[in-house]
Amino acid sequence: MRARCYGGVTVHYFKPSLDVRTDTISSRDGFQAKAILVNKGADLLEHLVVPTEPEMVIIDEAQFFDDSIIVAVQVLKRRGFNVVIAGLGLDYRRNPFGPMGELMAISDTPVVRKYSVCTVLGCYEDGIYTQRLRNDLPDSAYSPTTIVDGVDGSITYTSRCEKHHEIPDYSEYLLKLLLK
């Protein structure tokens, strides 16, 4: 993290306690840092005071937070923190994931989207969607939105392109929502 390595900036790392896999934040370049686990977005404010020098707040897996994260981020920005947020913009059904849509909308810098490569053998397209697999098969649209990878051994996630992303009963699921 450049802020920590080069700028001498104090960096605070946070993750939602729902993500029980680890209390560590890891970047693609191998950087790791221990994070404070919090139950909801508003809990961030309990751990931070108004900075006297530049400070940064890194929030990972933000899609798992409740909507109070939106107000907490706005408060932190007004208090002078530089806030960086990472999370999945879409859930496995391709719907906005938790508060991520609103967090992207209130961002004061351009939103950077990073994608991996589709994991289907021989496909090299951007893996823009998250494919949830249950026992190695695409999961039902009727499953809960949030299931943390690694908690239930039958659930795994992978990246898929538009062509290879599947939700077996999604049309039926949408029609039932529409008719409610």
C-alpha positions as CSV (number, residue, x, y, z in Angstrom):
1,M,0.0,0.0,0.0
2,R,1.6,3.2,-1.2
3,A,0.1,5.4,1.6
4,R,1.7,3.2,4.3
5,C,5.0,2.5,2.5
6,Y,5.8,5.9,1.0
7,G,3.6,8.5,2.5
8,G,3.9,7.7,6.2
9,V,0.1,7.9,6.4
10,T,-1.6,6.1,9.2
11,V,-3.9,3.4,7.6
12,H,-6.9,1.7,9.4
13,Y,-8.1,-1.5,7.9
14,F,-11.7,-2.8,8.4
15,K,-13.7,-5.8,7.3
16,P,-17.2,-7.0,8.2
17,S,-17.4,-9.6,10.9
18,L,-19.7,-11.6,8.6
19,D,-16.6,-12.6,6.6
20,V,-15.4,-15.3,9.0
21,R,-12.7,-16.6,6.6
22,T,-9.9,-14.3,8.0
23,D,-9.3,-11.0,9.7
24,T,-6.6,-10.2,7.2
25,I,-6.9,-7.9,4.1
26,S,-4.9,-9.1,1.2
27,S,-4.1,-7.3,-2.1
28,R,-3.4,-8.9,-5.5
29,D,0.2,-7.9,-5.2
30,G,0.7,-9.9,-2.0
31,F,0.3,-7.1,0.6
32,Q,-1.4,-8.2,3.8
33,A,-2.7,-6.3,6.8
34,K,-4.7,-7.3,9.9
35,A,-8.1,-5.7,9.9
36,I,-10.5,-4.7,12.6
37,L,-13.8,-6.7,12.2
38,V,-17.0,-4.8,12.7
39,N,-20.6,-5.9,12.7
40,K,-22.1,-3.0,10.8
41,G,-21.0,0.1,8.9
42,A,-21.8,2.5,11.7
43,D,-19.4,0.6,14.0
44,L,-16.5,2.0,12.0
45,L,-17.0,5.4,13.7
46,E,-16.4,3.8,17.2
47,H,-12.8,3.0,16.1
48,L,-11.8,6.3,14.6
49,V,-11.3,9.8,16.0
50,V,-10.9,13.0,14.0
51,P,-7.4,12.8,12.5
52,T,-4.8,15.5,13.2
53,E,-2.7,14.4,10.2
54,P,-3.7,12.6,7.0
55,E,-5.1,9.2,7.7
56,M,-6.6,6.5,5.4
57,V,-9.4,4.0,6.0
58,I,-9.4,0.9,3.9
59,I,-12.7,-1.1,3.9
60,D,-12.7,-4.6,2.4
61,E,-15.7,-6.8,1.4
62,A,-18.0,-3.7,1.7
63,Q,-20.8,-5.6,0.0
64,F,-21.4,-7.4,3.3
65,F,-22.1,-4.3,5.3
66,D,-25.6,-2.9,6.0
67,D,-26.7,0.5,4.7
68,S,-25.2,2.3,7.6
69,I,-21.9,2.0,5.9
70,I,-23.0,4.8,3.5
71,V,-23.5,7.4,6.2
72,A,-20.4,6.2,8.1
73,V,-18.3,6.7,4.9
74,Q,-19.7,10.2,4.5
75,V,-18.9,11.1,8.1
76,L,-15.4,9.8,7.8
77,K,-14.8,11.8,4.6
78,R,-16.1,15.0,6.4
79,R,-13.8,14.3,9.3
80,G,-10.9,14.3,6.9
81,F,-10.2,10.6,6.3
82,N,-9.2,9.3,2.8
83,V,-11.6,6.3,2.4
84,V,-10.9,3.5,0.0
85,I,-13.5,0.8,-0.4
86,A,-13.3,-2.7,-2.0
87,G,-16.2,-5.0,-2.7
88,L,-18.2,-6.8,-5.2
89,G,-20.6,-4.5,-7.1
90,L,-22.9,-7.3,-8.1
91,D,-24.1,-10.4,-6.4
92,Y,-24.2,-13.9,-8.0
93,R,-27.6,-13.0,-9.6
94,R,-26.0,-9.9,-11.3
95,N,-28.0,-7.6,-8.9
96,P,-26.4,-4.7,-7.0
97,F,-24.8,-6.2,-4.0
98,G,-25.7,-4.6,-0.7
99,P,-24.7,-1.0,-0.4
100,M,-22.1,-1.1,-3.2
101,G,-24.3,0.8,-5.8
102,E,-24.8,3.7,-3.4
103,L,-21.2,3.7,-2.3
104,M,-20.1,3.9,-6.0
105,A,-22.6,6.7,-6.6
106,I,-21.2,8.9,-3.7
107,S,-17.5,8.3,-4.6
108,D,-15.6,11.5,-5.2
109,T,-13.1,9.7,-7.4
110,P,-13.5,7.5,-10.4
111,V,-14.6,4.0,-9.5
112,V,-12.1,1.4,-10.6
113,R,-13.5,-2.0,-11.6
114,K,-11.1,-4.9,-11.8
115,Y,-11.9,-8.2,-13.2
116,S,-10.3,-11.6,-13.4
117,V,-10.4,-13.9,-16.4
118,C,-13.4,-16.2,-16.9
119,T,-12.6,-19.6,-15.3
120,V,-14.2,-21.7,-18.0
121,L,-11.4,-23.6,-19.7
122,G,-10.4,-22.0,-23.0
123,C,-12.3,-18.8,-22.4
124,Y,-10.1,-15.7,-21.9
125,E,-12.9,-13.0,-21.6
126,D,-13.2,-10.8,-18.5
127,G,-14.8,-12.6,-15.6
128,I,-17.2,-9.7,-14.9
129,Y,-19.7,-11.8,-12.9
130,T,-19.5,-14.0,-9.8
131,Q,-20.6,-17.5,-10.4
132,R,-21.8,-19.3,-7.3
133,L,-21.4,-23.0,-7.4
134,R,-23.2,-25.4,-5.1
135,N,-21.5,-28.9,-5.3
136,D,-19.8,-27.7,-8.5
137,L,-23.1,-26.7,-10.2
138,P,-24.6,-23.2,-10.8
139,D,-26.6,-22.3,-7.7
140,S,-30.3,-21.6,-7.7
141,A,-31.7,-18.0,-7.9
142,Y,-33.7,-18.9,-4.8
143,S,-30.6,-19.3,-2.6
144,P,-29.8,-16.6,0.0
145,T,-27.9,-13.7,-1.5
146,T,-25.1,-13.9,1.0
147,I,-23.2,-17.1,1.7
148,V,-19.6,-16.6,2.6
149,D,-17.2,-18.8,0.6
150,G,-15.6,-21.4,2.8
151,V,-18.4,-21.5,5.5
152,D,-20.3,-24.2,3.7
153,G,-18.0,-26.6,1.9
154,S,-20.5,-27.1,-0.9
155,I,-20.4,-23.4,-1.9
156,T,-17.6,-22.0,-4.0
157,Y,-17.3,-18.9,-6.2
158,T,-15.6,-18.3,-9.5
159,S,-15.4,-15.6,-12.1
160,R,-17.4,-15.9,-15.3
161,C,-17.9,-13.9,-18.4
162,E,-21.4,-12.9,-19.8
163,K,-21.5,-16.1,-22.0
164,H,-20.6,-18.6,-19.3
165,H,-22.4,-17.1,-16.2
166,E,-25.5,-19.2,-15.3
167,I,-28.4,-19.0,-13.0
168,P,-30.6,-22.1,-13.7
169,D,-34.0,-20.8,-12.5
170,Y,-33.5,-17.0,-12.8
171,S,-36.4,-16.2,-15.2
172,E,-38.9,-18.1,-12.9
173,Y,-37.4,-16.3,-9.9
174,L,-37.9,-12.9,-11.5
175,L,-41.4,-13.6,-12.5
176,K,-42.3,-14.6,-9.0
177,L,-40.8,-11.3,-7.7
178,L,-42.8,-9.4,-10.3
179,L,-46.1,-11.0,-9.4
180,K,-45.7,-10.4,-5.6
